[in-house]
Amino acid sequence: MKLKQDFVLRKMPGMNLVIPAGDNIKTFKNALVLNDTAAFIYERLQQGLGADEIAEQMTQKYDVTKEKAVEDIARTEDLLAEGGLAE
């Protein structure tokens, strides 16, 4: 999955927001709220990691199986695509 450029993840107490930056401020008028797991995935997608690498990191950080991690990644990728943040 390829994330669109000029979006920034901002972490605040109890909330993770992906907000537009740069030229996106003019065209993208919303923010996307992510839970902590989705924010973890988003950060790794920004780093260019693939689903398998992210899933491996998730099994180390969270108490989840690789299968559950892969499901969470797919769900997050769908959310990002629907929100206009990914291609």
The first five atom37 places (N, CA, C, CB, O) and aatype in JSON, in Angstrom:
{
  "aatype": [12, 11, 10, 11, 5, 3, 13, 19, 10, 1, 11, 12, 14, 7, 12, 2, 10, 19, 9, 14, 0, 7, 3, 2, 9, 11, 16, 13, 11, 2, 0, 10, 19, 10, 2, 3, 16, 0, 0, 13, 9, 18, 6, 1, 10, 5, 5, 7, 10, 7, 0, 3, 6, 9, 0, 6, 5, 12, 16, 5, 11, 18, 3, 19, 16, 11, 6, 11, 0, 19, 6, 3, 9, 0, 1, 16, 6, 3, 10, 10, 0, 6, 7, 7, 10, 0, 6],
  "atom_mask": [
    [1, 1, 1, 1, 1],
    [1, 1, 1, 1, 1],
    [1, 1, 1, 1, 1],
    [1, 1, 1, 1, 1],
    [1, 1, 1, 1, 1],
    [1, 1, 1, 1, 1],
    [1, 1, 1, 1, 1],
    [1, 1, 1, 1, 1],
    [1, 1, 1, 1, 1],
    [1, 1, 1, 1, 1],
    [1, 1, 1, 1, 1],
    [1, 1, 1, 1, 1],
    [1, 1, 1, 1, 1],
    [1, 1, 1, 0, 1],
    [1, 1, 1, 1, 1],
    [1, 1, 1, 1, 1],
    [1, 1, 1, 1, 1],
    [1, 1, 1, 1, 1],
    [1, 1, 1, 1, 1],
    [1, 1, 1, 1, 1],
    [1, 1, 1, 1, 1],
    [1, 1, 1, 0, 1],
    [1, 1, 1, 1, 1],
    [1, 1, 1, 1, 1],
    [1, 1, 1, 1, 1],
    [1, 1, 1, 1, 1],
    [1, 1, 1, 1, 1],
    [1, 1, 1, 1, 1],
    [1, 1, 1, 1, 1],
    [1, 1, 1, 1, 1],
    [1, 1, 1, 1, 1],
    [1, 1, 1, 1, 1],
    [1, 1, 1, 1, 1],
    [1, 1, 1, 1, 1],
    [1, 1, 1, 1, 1],
    [1, 1, 1, 1, 1],
    [1, 1, 1, 1, 1],
    [1, 1, 1, 1, 1],
    [1, 1, 1, 1, 1],
    [1, 1, 1, 1, 1],
    [1, 1, 1, 1, 1],
    [1, 1, 1, 1, 1],
    [1, 1, 1, 1, 1],
    [1, 1, 1, 1, 1],
    [1, 1, 1, 1, 1],
    [1, 1, 1, 1, 1],
    [1, 1, 1, 1, 1],
    [1, 1, 1, 0, 1],
    [1, 1, 1, 1, 1],
    [1, 1, 1, 0, 1],
    [1, 1, 1, 1, 1],
    [1, 1, 1, 1, 1],
    [1, 1, 1, 1, 1],
    [1, 1, 1, 1, 1],
    [1, 1, 1, 1, 1],
    [1, 1, 1, 1, 1],
    [1, 1, 1, 1, 1],
    [1, 1, 1, 1, 1],
    [1, 1, 1, 1, 1],
    [1, 1, 1, 1, 1],
    [1, 1, 1, 1, 1],
    [1, 1, 1, 1, 1],
    [1, 1, 1, 1, 1],
    [1, 1, 1, 1, 1],
    [1, 1, 1, 1, 1],
    [1, 1, 1, 1, 1],
    [1, 1, 1, 1, 1],
    [1, 1, 1, 1, 1],
    [1, 1, 1, 1, 1],
    [1, 1, 1, 1, 1],
    [1, 1, 1, 1, 1],
    [1, 1, 1, 1, 1],
    [1, 1, 1, 1, 1],
    [1, 1, 1, 1, 1],
    [1, 1, 1, 1, 1],
    [1, 1, 1, 1, 1],
    [1, 1, 1, 1, 1],
    [1, 1, 1, 1, 1],
    [1, 1, 1, 1, 1],
    [1, 1, 1, 1, 1],
    [1, 1, 1, 1, 1],
    [1, 1, 1, 1, 1],
    [1, 1, 1, 0, 1],
    [1, 1, 1, 0, 1],
    [1, 1, 1, 1, 1],
    [1, 1, 1, 1, 1],
    [1, 1, 1, 1, 1]
  ],
  "atom_positions": [
    [[0.84, -1.18, 0.0], [0.0, 0.0, 0.0], [0.88, 1.23, 0.0], [-0.96, 0.0, 1.21], [1.9, 1.3, 0.7]],
    [[0.48, 2.2, -0.79], [1.22, 3.46, -0.86], [0.4, 4.56, -0.21], [1.57, 3.82, -2.34], [-0.72, 4.85, -0.64]],
    [[0.97, 5.16, 0.82], [0.31, 6.28, 1.5], [0.53, 7.55, 0.69], [0.84, 6.46, 2.94], [1.59, 7.74, 0.1]],
    [[-0.48, 8.4, 0.67], [-0.33, 9.7, 0.03], [0.58, 10.57, 0.89], [-1.72, 10.38, -0.19], [0.63, 10.43, 2.11]],
    [[1.29, 11.47, 0.23], [2.2, 12.37, 0.92], [1.44, 13.51, 1.58], [3.25, 12.92, -0.05], [0.25, 13.71, 1.32]],
    [[2.11, 14.23, 2.41], [1.58, 15.43, 3.06], [0.43, 15.16, 4.01], [1.12, 16.4, 2.02], [-0.54, 15.91, 4.07]],
    [[0.54, 14.08, 4.76], [-0.34, 13.82, 5.9], [0.56, 13.55, 7.1], [-1.32, 12.62, 5.62], [1.63, 12.96, 6.97]],
    [[0.13, 13.99, 8.27], [0.93, 13.89, 9.47], [0.13, 13.22, 10.57], [1.42, 15.29, 9.92], [-1.05, 13.53, 10.78]],
    [[0.76, 12.3, 11.26], [0.14, 11.66, 12.42], [0.48, 12.47, 13.66], [0.62, 10.18, 12.57], [1.65, 12.68, 13.96]],
    [[-0.54, 12.92, 14.36], [-0.36, 13.66, 15.61], [-0.94, 12.84, 16.74], [-1.03, 15.08, 15.54], [-2.12, 12.46, 16.72]],
    [[-0.11, 12.56, 17.74], [-0.55, 11.78, 18.9], [-0.85, 12.73, 20.04], [0.51, 10.73, 19.32], [0.0, 13.53, 20.45]],
    [[-2.05, 12.62, 20.55], [-2.48, 13.41, 21.7], [-3.01, 12.45, 22.75], [-3.56, 14.46, 21.31], [-3.33, 11.3, 22.42]],
    [[-3.1, 12.86, 23.98], [-3.61, 11.96, 25.01], [-4.97, 11.38, 24.62], [-3.71, 12.68, 26.35], [-5.95, 12.12, 24.47]],
    [[-5.03, 10.07, 24.45], [-6.27, 9.39, 24.14], [-6.72, 9.5, 22.7], [0.0, 0.0, 0.0], [-7.82, 9.06, 22.37]],
    [[-5.88, 10.07, 21.81], [-6.31, 10.26, 20.43], [-5.11, 10.32, 19.5], [-7.15, 11.53, 20.3], [-4.09, 10.92, 19.81]],
    [[-5.27, 9.69, 18.34], [-4.27, 9.74, 17.28], [-4.96, 10.3, 16.05], [-3.63, 8.33, 16.99], [-5.92, 9.7, 15.56]],
    [[-4.5, 11.42, 15.54], [-5.12, 12.06, 14.38], [-4.16, 12.08, 13.21], [-5.56, 13.48, 14.73], [-2.99, 12.41, 13.37]],
    [[-4.67, 11.74, 12.03], [-3.93, 11.95, 10.8], [-4.55, 13.18, 10.16], [-3.97, 10.67, 9.84], [-5.74, 13.2, 9.82]],
    [[-3.73, 14.2, 9.99], [-4.22, 15.48, 9.48], [-3.46, 15.86, 8.21], [-4.09, 16.58, 10.55], [-2.32, 15.44, 8.02]],
    [[-4.09, 16.67, 7.36], [-3.4, 17.09, 6.14], [-2.31, 18.11, 6.44], [-4.4, 17.67, 5.15], [-2.38, 18.85, 7.42]],
    [[-1.32, 18.13, 5.57], [-0.24, 19.1, 5.65], [0.08, 19.54, 4.22], [1.04, 18.51, 6.36], [-0.42, 18.95, 3.26]],
    [[0.89, 20.55, 4.09], [1.29, 21.01, 2.76], [0.1, 21.36, 1.89], [0.0, 0.0, 0.0], [-0.85, 22.0, 2.34]],
    [[0.16, 20.96, 0.63], [-0.91, 21.26, -0.32], [-2.22, 20.57, 0.03], [-0.48, 20.84, -1.71], [-3.28, 21.01, -0.41]],
    [[-2.17, 19.51, 0.8], [-3.41, 18.8, 1.17], [-4.33, 19.63, 2.06], [-3.07, 17.51, 1.88], [-5.52, 19.36, 2.13]],
    [[-3.79, 20.63, 2.73], [-4.62, 21.46, 3.6], [-5.73, 22.13, 2.8], [-3.76, 22.53, 4.31], [-6.84, 22.3, 3.31]],
    [[-5.45, 22.5, 1.57], [-6.44, 23.17, 0.72], [-7.55, 22.24, 0.27], [-5.76, 23.77, -0.49], [-8.7, 22.66, 0.13]],
    [[-7.23, 20.97, 0.05], [-8.21, 20.06, -0.54], [-8.79, 19.04, 0.43], [-7.58, 19.33, -1.67], [-9.91, 18.57, 0.22]],
    [[-8.07, 18.7, 1.47], [-8.52, 17.68, 2.41], [-8.94, 18.36, 3.7], [-7.41, 16.61, 2.68], [-8.09, 18.83, 4.46]],
    [[-10.22, 18.44, 3.96], [-10.74, 19.24, 5.07], [-11.02, 18.43, 6.34], [-12.0, 19.92, 4.64], [-11.54, 18.98, 7.31]],
    [[-10.7, 17.15, 6.35], [-11.0, 16.3, 7.49], [-9.74, 15.81, 8.18], [-11.83, 15.12, 7.04], [-8.62, 16.04, 7.73]],
    [[-9.95, 15.14, 9.28], [-8.87, 14.42, 9.97], [-9.38, 13.0, 10.19], [-8.47, 15.13, 11.34], [-10.58, 12.78, 10.28]],
    [[-8.49, 12.07, 10.28], [-8.84, 10.68, 10.52], [-8.36, 10.29, 11.91], [-8.23, 9.74, 9.43], [-7.19, 10.46, 12.23]],
    [[-9.26, 9.78, 12.72], [-8.93, 9.35, 14.08], [-8.56, 7.87, 14.03], [-10.12, 9.6, 15.07], [-9.31, 7.05, 13.5]],
    [[-7.4, 7.54, 14.59], [-6.92, 6.16, 14.62], [-6.76, 5.7, 16.06], [-5.59, 6.02, 13.86], [-6.37, 6.47, 16.93]],
    [[-7.07, 4.42, 16.29], [-6.76, 3.87, 17.61], [-5.25, 3.6, 17.65], [-7.59, 2.56, 17.89], [-4.56, 3.79, 16.66]],
    [[-4.76, 3.16, 18.79], [-3.31, 2.98, 18.95], [-2.74, 1.94, 18.0], [-3.0, 2.58, 20.38], [-1.64, 2.12, 17.48]],
    [[-3.48, 0.87, 17.75], [-3.0, -0.16, 16.83], [-2.92, 0.37, 15.42], [-3.91, -1.39, 16.88], [-1.93, 0.15, 14.73]],
    [[-3.96, 1.07, 14.98], [-3.96, 1.65, 13.63], [-2.86, 2.69, 13.48], [-5.33, 2.28, 13.32], [-2.25, 2.79, 12.42]],
    [[-2.59, 3.47, 14.53], [-1.51, 4.45, 14.49], [-0.16, 3.73, 14.36], [-1.53, 5.34, 15.76], [0.72, 4.19, 13.62]],
    [[0.02, 2.63, 15.08], [1.23, 1.81, 14.98], [1.43, 1.35, 13.54], [1.16, 0.59, 15.94], [2.53, 1.45, 12.99]],
    [[0.36, 0.86, 12.93], [0.41, 0.38, 11.54], [0.71, 1.54, 10.6], [-0.92, -0.32, 11.15], [1.55, 1.43, 9.71]],
    [[0.02, 2.66, 10.79], [0.22, 3.83, 9.93], [1.68, 4.29, 9.94], [-0.71, 4.99, 10.38], [2.26, 4.58, 8.9]],
    [[2.27, 4.35, 11.12], [3.67, 4.78, 11.23], [4.59, 3.85, 10.44], [4.11, 4.81, 12.7], [5.52, 4.32, 9.79]],
    [[4.34, 2.56, 10.5], [5.19, 1.61, 9.78], [4.95, 1.69, 8.27], [4.94, 0.19, 10.28], [5.88, 1.51, 7.49]],
    [[3.71, 1.94, 7.87], [3.45, 2.14, 6.44], [4.17, 3.38, 5.94], [1.93, 2.27, 6.17], [4.68, 3.39, 4.81]],
    [[4.23, 4.42, 6.75], [4.97, 5.63, 6.39], [6.45, 5.33, 6.2], [4.79, 6.72, 7.47], [7.12, 5.95, 5.38]],
    [[6.96, 4.38, 6.96], [8.37, 3.99, 6.86], [8.62, 3.1, 5.65], [8.81, 3.27, 8.13], [9.77, 2.77, 5.35]],
    [[7.55, 2.7, 4.95], [7.69, 1.86, 3.77], [7.72, 0.37, 4.06], [0.0, 0.0, 0.0], [8.05, -0.43, 3.18]],
    [[7.36, -0.03, 5.28], [7.35, -1.45, 5.62], [6.15, -2.14, 4.98], [7.32, -1.65, 7.14], [5.1, -1.53, 4.78]],
    [[6.32, -3.42, 4.66], [5.24, -4.22, 4.1], [4.44, -4.89, 5.2], [0.0, 0.0, 0.0], [4.83, -4.87, 6.37]],
    [[3.33, -5.49, 4.82], [2.42, -6.11, 5.77], [3.1, -7.2, 6.6], [1.23, -6.7, 5.04], [2.85, -7.31, 7.8]],
    [[3.96, -8.0, 5.98], [4.63, -9.08, 6.73], [5.56, -8.52, 7.81], [5.42, -9.98, 5.77], [5.6, -9.03, 8.93]],
    [[6.29, -7.47, 7.47], [7.19, -6.85, 8.45], [6.4, -6.22, 9.59], [8.08, -5.8, 7.76], [6.77, -6.33, 10.76]],
    [[5.31, -5.54, 9.24], [4.48, -4.91, 10.26], [3.85, -5.97, 11.15], [3.38, -4.04, 9.6], [3.82, -5.81, 12.37]],
    [[3.36, -7.05, 10.56], [2.74, -8.13, 11.34], [3.75, -8.71, 12.33], [2.21, -9.23, 10.41], [3.4, -9.0, 13.47]],
    [[4.97, -8.89, 11.88], [6.01, -9.43, 12.77], [6.25, -8.49, 13.95], [7.34, -9.66, 11.99], [6.36, -8.93, 15.09]],
    [[6.33, -7.19, 13.68], [6.52, -6.22, 14.76], [5.32, -6.2, 15.71], [6.75, -4.81, 14.17], [5.48, -6.05, 16.92]],
    [[4.13, -6.36, 15.15], [2.93, -6.36, 15.99], [2.91, -7.55, 16.94], [1.67, -6.38, 15.13], [2.48, -7.42, 18.09]],
    [[3.36, -8.72, 16.48], [3.38, -9.89, 17.35], [4.37, -9.72, 18.49], [3.72, -11.16, 16.56], [4.22, -10.3, 19.56]],
    [[5.4, -8.9, 18.25], [6.39, -8.64, 19.3], [5.89, -7.59, 20.29], [7.7, -8.18, 18.68], [6.2, -7.67, 21.48]],
    [[5.13, -6.61, 19.8], [4.68, -5.52, 20.66], [3.37, -5.86, 21.38], [4.5, -4.26, 19.83], [3.2, -5.54, 22.56]],
    [[2.46, -6.49, 20.66], [1.13, -6.8, 21.21], [0.98, -8.3, 21.39], [0.01, -6.25, 20.29], [1.73, -9.09, 20.8]],
    [[0.04, -8.69, 22.19], [-0.24, -10.11, 22.4], [-1.23, -10.59, 21.35], [-0.79, -10.36, 23.84], [-2.39, -10.86, 21.65]],
    [[-0.75, -10.69, 20.09], [-1.6, -11.13, 18.98], [-0.86, -12.16, 18.14], [-2.03, -9.94, 18.1], [0.37, -12.21, 18.12]],
    [[-1.64, -12.98, 17.46], [-1.05, -13.93, 16.51], [-0.74, -13.19, 15.21], [-2.01, -15.14, 16.25], [-1.25, -12.09, 14.97]],
    [[0.08, -13.79, 14.39], [0.39, -13.17, 13.1], [-0.86, -13.05, 12.25], [1.48, -13.98, 12.36], [-1.03, -12.07, 11.52]],
    [[-1.74, -14.04, 12.32], [-2.98, -14.0, 11.55], [-3.85, -12.81, 11.95], [-3.75, -15.3, 11.72], [-4.41, -12.13, 11.1]],
    [[-3.97, -12.57, 13.26], [-4.75, -11.44, 13.75], [-4.09, -10.13, 13.34], [-4.9, -11.51, 15.29], [-4.78, -9.18, 12.98]],
    [[-2.77, -10.08, 13.41], [-2.05, -8.87, 12.99], [-2.31, -8.57, 11.52], [-0.54, -9.02, 13.25], [-2.54, -7.42, 11.15]],
    [[-2.26, -9.59, 10.68], [-2.51, -9.42, 9.24], [-3.93, -8.9, 9.01], [-2.29, -10.75, 8.48], [-4.14, -8.03, 8.16]],
    [[-4.9, -9.42, 9.76], [-6.28, -8.92, 9.66], [-6.36, -7.45, 10.05], [-7.22, -9.76, 10.57], [-7.02, -6.66, 9.37]],
    [[-5.7, -7.08, 11.13], [-5.71, -5.68, 11.58], [-5.05, -4.76, 10.55], [-4.98, -5.56, 12.93], [-5.52, -3.64, 10.33]],
    [[-3.99, -5.22, 9.94], [-3.3, -4.43, 8.92], [-4.22, -4.22, 7.72], [-1.98, -5.12, 8.48], [-4.33, -3.11, 7.22]],
    [[-4.87, -5.28, 7.27], [-5.78, -5.17, 6.12], [-6.93, -4.22, 6.43], [-6.33, -6.56, 5.74], [-7.31, -3.41, 5.58]],
    [[-7.47, -4.32, 7.62], [-8.57, -3.44, 8.02], [-8.11, -1.98, 8.07], [-9.13, -3.87, 9.41], [-8.83, -1.08, 7.64]],
    [[-6.91, -1.75, 8.58], [-6.37, -0.39, 8.64], [-6.09, 0.14, 7.23], [-5.08, -0.37, 9.48], [-6.37, 1.31, 6.95]],
    [[-5.55, -0.7, 6.36], [-5.3, -0.27, 4.99], [-6.61, 0.11, 4.3], [-4.58, -1.37, 4.2], [-6.65, 1.09, 3.56]],
    [[-7.66, -0.66, 4.52], [-8.97, -0.34, 3.96], [-9.47, 1.01, 4.47], [-9.99, -1.43, 4.3], [-9.97, 1.82, 3.7]],
    [[-9.33, 1.24, 5.77], [-9.74, 2.49, 6.4], [-8.99, 3.68, 5.79], [-9.51, 2.43, 7.92], [-9.58, 4.71, 5.48]],
    [[-7.68, 3.52, 5.61], [-6.87, 4.59, 5.04], [-7.25, 4.88, 3.6], [-5.39, 4.24, 5.12], [-7.3, 6.04, 3.18]],
    [[-7.53, 3.83, 2.83], [-7.93, 4.01, 1.44], [-9.29, 4.7, 1.36], [-7.98, 2.66, 0.71], [-9.49, 5.62, 0.56]],
    [[-10.23, 4.25, 2.18], [-11.56, 4.87, 2.2], [-11.5, 6.32, 2.64], [-12.5, 4.09, 3.13], [-12.29, 7.15, 2.18]],
    [[-10.57, 6.64, 3.53], [-10.41, 8.0, 4.01], [-9.64, 8.91, 3.07], [0.0, 0.0, 0.0], [-9.47, 10.1, 3.35]],
    [[-9.16, 8.35, 1.95], [-8.43, 9.15, 0.97], [-6.97, 9.38, 1.3], [0.0, 0.0, 0.0], [-6.33, 10.28, 0.75]],
    [[-6.42, 8.55, 2.2], [-5.03, 8.72, 2.61], [-4.06, 7.77, 1.93], [-4.91, 8.55, 4.08], [-2.84, 7.86, 2.11]],
    [[-4.6, 6.84, 1.14], [-3.75, 5.85, 0.51], [-4.28, 5.51, -0.88], [-3.66, 4.58, 1.38], [-5.45, 5.74, -1.2]],
    [[-3.39, 4.98, -1.66], [-3.74, 4.56, -3.03], [-3.68, 3.06, -3.14], [-2.82, 5.2, -4.07], [-3.94, 2.51, -4.21]]
  ]
}
